[in-house]
Amino acid sequence: MQAFELELKRLESRLDELVGVCQQLKEENRSLKQRQDSLMADRANLLQKNEQVRARVEAMIGRLKAMETGG
């Protein structure tokens, strides 16, 4: 009977350890998802700024070409 009790305590300890690992992984996963969301928002912002800069450069090129042909 004592061996059974010892094995039961060992399994209980191992289960507690696994529950702790699961909680740690859940927290890490939540943190990584937040980080991913933040990076995706940053990326979208950078793409928008890049598009604005490209449009401004194209407009400047258009004005320079107009000056060349007009002058």
C-alpha positions as a printed NumPy array, in Angstrom:
array([[  0.   ,   0.   ,   0.   ],
       [  2.851,   2.378,   0.777],
       [  4.367,   1.917,  -2.7  ],
       [  1.008,   2.852,  -4.21 ],
       [  0.856,   6.023,  -2.063],
       [  4.401,   6.925,  -3.074],
       [  3.624,   6.433,  -6.771],
       [  0.445,   8.468,  -6.4  ],
       [  2.369,  11.355,  -4.807],
       [  4.983,  11.148,  -7.556],
       [  2.285,  11.322, -10.233],
       [  0.565,  14.194,  -8.43 ],
       [  3.846,  16.098,  -8.294],
       [  4.469,  15.464, -11.983],
       [  0.936,  16.601, -12.824],
       [  1.451,  19.837, -10.863],
       [  4.67 ,  20.374, -12.783],
       [  2.894,  19.848, -16.12 ],
       [  0.099,  22.231, -15.144],
       [  2.762,  24.846, -14.362],
       [  4.397,  24.308, -17.736],
       [  0.995,  24.639, -19.461],
       [  0.318,  27.918, -17.673],
       [  3.762,  29.204, -18.623],
       [  3.213,  28.232, -22.265],
       [ -0.217,  29.898, -22.309],
       [  1.289,  33.13 , -21.011],
       [  4.149,  32.941, -23.496],
       [  1.693,  32.276, -26.325],
       [ -0.452,  35.242, -25.281],
       [  2.617,  37.456, -25.171],
       [  3.778,  36.272, -28.597],
       [  0.328,  36.909, -30.082],
       [  0.386,  40.452, -28.687],
       [  3.857,  40.961, -30.153],
       [  2.706,  39.612, -33.518],
       [ -0.302,  41.943, -33.528],
       [  1.97 ,  44.882, -32.717],
       [  4.443,  43.951, -35.462],
       [  1.639,  43.543, -37.99 ],
       [  0.299,  46.999, -37.1  ],
       [  3.816,  48.458, -37.441],
       [  4.204,  46.738, -40.816],
       [  0.874,  48.113, -42.068],
       [  1.9  ,  51.591, -40.938],
       [  5.26 ,  51.312, -42.703],
       [  3.599,  50.072, -45.9  ],
       [  1.223,  53.043, -45.814],
       [  4.107,  55.487, -45.288],
       [  6.067,  53.799, -48.074],
       [  3.114,  54.222, -50.43 ],
       [  2.809,  57.904, -49.498],
       [  6.52 ,  58.484, -50.142],
       [  6.33 ,  56.617, -53.457],
       [  3.388,  58.787, -54.561],
       [  5.265,  61.97 , -53.592],
       [  8.416,  60.867, -55.457],
       [  6.366,  59.992, -58.525],
       [  4.708,  63.406, -58.369],
       [  8.128,  65.104, -58.136],
       [  9.388,  63.077, -61.095],
       [  6.288,  64.087, -63.048],
       [  6.925,  67.752, -62.267],
       [ 10.595,  67.453, -63.264],
       [  9.642,  65.818, -66.567],
       [  7.08 ,  68.574, -67.17 ],
       [  9.777,  71.191, -66.518],
       [ 12.141,  69.437, -68.971],
       [  9.596,  69.277, -71.766],
       [  8.213,  72.74 , -71.034],
       [ 11.526,  74.482, -70.754]])
